[in-house]
Amino acid sequence: MARKLAIAALVAARLLAQDLYKGPYPPKPNLPYIVHADNLIETESKTAHEQTTKNATIYTVDGDKSTARTPLANPTLVIDATTLDAEKLALFRFDIKNGHREVTLRQDGKGGSVPLHIETTKVSGHLYQIRVVDSLANGEYGLSPDGSNDAFCFEVF
């Protein structure tokens, strides 16, 4: 009986995962795409420059605006994560300073940036769906894998 319930639960989970995303498949692996109906918008892939100070680590990305833009306050993204761990992505809002985008992570816990709430769901194989849970205000944002200086940037306008 317990085995039948476990199998039924697995089948139901697989069917739910298949219903989560029916849009286009990302053309490039390991790069998040913003879903706009039947279109995908490639996020801007950058490497953040890291600067460590006494109480904080500051990550800066060149340029004050991303080339990837969306009007959606709660965007959904998809990624074909073949070598990237999609479940370790974190979303941050950038501050614009001196012509670049930056995120400040403080060691003392006073101020600084905190990750925004996202839900990452495995859809099938290497395909993951990333939903932004809280509404994003107009501005610059970036997804970054934990422990990496890779940044996948986009603008909400």
C-alpha positions in Angstrom: 0.0 0.0 0.0 2.8 2.5 0.9 4.6 1.6 -2.2 1.5 2.3 -4.4 1.1 5.7 -2.7 4.8 6.5 -3.3 4.5 5.6 -7.0 1.3 7.6 -7.3 2.9 10.6 -5.7 5.9 10.4 -8.1 3.6 10.2 -11.1 1.5 13.1 -9.9 4.7 15.2 -9.3 6.0 14.4 -12.8 2.6 15.4 -14.3 2.6 18.7 -12.3 6.1 19.5 -13.4 5.2 19.0 -17.0 2.3 21.4 -16.6 4.5 24.1 -15.1 6.1 25.3 -18.3 4.9 24.9 -21.9 6.8 27.7 -23.5 9.8 27.8 -25.8 13.0 26.0 -24.8 16.2 28.1 -24.1 18.5 28.1 -27.2 21.7 28.3 -25.0 22.5 26.2 -22.0 23.3 27.7 -18.6 21.8 31.1 -19.4 18.5 32.3 -17.9 15.9 33.7 -20.3 12.9 35.9 -19.3 9.7 34.4 -20.6 7.4 36.8 -22.5 4.5 34.7 -23.8 6.0 32.6 -26.6 9.3 34.6 -26.7 12.4 34.3 -24.6 14.6 37.3 -23.8 18.2 36.4 -23.1 19.6 37.9 -19.8 22.8 39.9 -20.1 25.7 37.6 -19.0 28.4 39.5 -17.1 31.2 38.8 -14.7 31.0 40.9 -11.5 34.2 42.5 -10.2 34.7 41.7 -6.5 36.1 44.2 -4.0 36.4 43.3 -0.3 36.5 45.9 2.4 36.6 45.6 6.2 32.9 45.0 6.6 31.6 44.3 3.2 32.1 42.7 -0.2 31.0 44.8 -3.2 30.2 43.3 -6.6 30.2 45.6 -9.6 29.0 45.0 -13.1 30.0 47.3 -15.9 27.3 49.7 -17.4 24.4 51.3 -15.7 21.6 49.5 -17.7 21.1 46.0 -18.8 20.4 45.1 -22.4 17.8 42.6 -21.3 14.5 44.4 -20.4 11.1 43.4 -19.2 8.0 45.3 -18.1 6.9 42.4 -15.9 7.1 43.1 -12.1 7.0 39.3 -11.4 9.0 37.8 -14.3 9.4 34.1 -14.9 12.7 32.9 -16.3 13.8 29.5 -17.7 17.2 28.0 -17.8 18.7 24.8 -19.4 21.1 24.2 -16.5 23.5 21.6 -17.9 26.5 22.6 -15.8 25.0 25.3 -13.6 23.1 24.5 -10.3 19.9 26.4 -10.9 18.8 25.9 -7.4 21.7 27.9 -6.1 20.8 31.1 -8.0 20.0 34.2 -6.0 18.3 37.4 -7.2 19.7 40.8 -6.2 18.7 44.4 -6.9 21.6 46.5 -8.2 22.3 50.0 -7.0 23.5 52.3 -9.8 26.7 54.2 -8.8 29.2 56.0 -11.0 28.0 54.4 -14.3 28.0 50.8 -13.0 25.7 48.4 -11.2 26.7 47.2 -7.8 25.5 44.9 -4.9 27.0 45.3 -1.4 27.0 42.3 0.9 27.9 43.2 4.4 29.5 40.9 6.9 28.2 42.8 10.0 24.6 42.4 8.9 23.9 46.1 8.9 22.3 47.3 5.7 23.6 46.0 2.4 21.7 43.9 -0.2 19.7 40.8 0.6 18.5 38.1 -1.9 15.0 38.6 -3.2 12.5 35.8 -3.0 12.5 33.4 -6.0 11.1 29.9 -6.5 13.1 27.5 -8.6 11.4 24.4 -9.9 12.8 21.6 -12.0 10.5 21.2 -15.0 12.2 18.3 -16.8 15.7 17.1 -17.5 18.0 20.1 -17.1 15.1 22.6 -17.6 14.3 24.8 -14.6 11.7 27.6 -14.2 12.5 30.5 -11.9 9.6 32.6 -10.6 10.1 35.9 -8.9 7.7 35.8 -6.0 7.7 39.4 -4.8 6.9 42.3 -7.2 10.0 44.0 -8.4 10.1 47.8 -8.6 11.6 49.4 -11.7 15.3 49.0 -11.7 18.3 46.7 -12.4 18.5 43.1 -11.2 20.8 40.2 -11.4 20.7 36.4 -10.8 24.0 35.0 -9.6 25.0 31.4 -8.6 26.1 31.0 -5.0 29.9 31.2 -4.8 30.3 32.7 -8.3 30.9 36.1 -9.8 28.7 35.3 -12.8 25.8 37.7 -13.1 22.7 37.3 -15.3 21.3 40.8 -15.5 18.0 42.3 -16.6 16.0 45.5 -16.1 12.5 45.9 -15.0 10.9 49.1 -16.5 
